Amino acid sequence: MRLYTNCHNCKKEIRFSRWESDRVELSKSKGDKIELTCKNCGQKNFYHINRIKATESKIAQVIGLIIFLVGTPLIFVWIWDYIFQSAYIYVIAGLVGMIGVPFMIYLVIEREQRKKVRQFNNYKISE
């Protein structure tokens, strides 16, 4: 999850990453105000937790896609010997598993990422 806010001085976006899943955890670890430095103008300011928003991390999307693209051929190689030695029902089950398992992992990663972003953006701390 990527966090961002706009600079008080130049209004450019300040992006940073944290592992906390919601504003309460971020507030507990950093306090109600976080000091951030704008990379554009170099200005240091304190930003209230409620001014910070979250977006989905591109890194998590890439990791999920890599799992899908690498996992599918690996499963295919793993079950190759069994595909042609079994009855047709096992072939169909193998093909579904070959594509389905990495795809399900990808979907779980994407869903959890969206859930974390929604949870972070919907919950506000009283000022």
Disulfide bonds with the S-S distance in Angstrom:
none
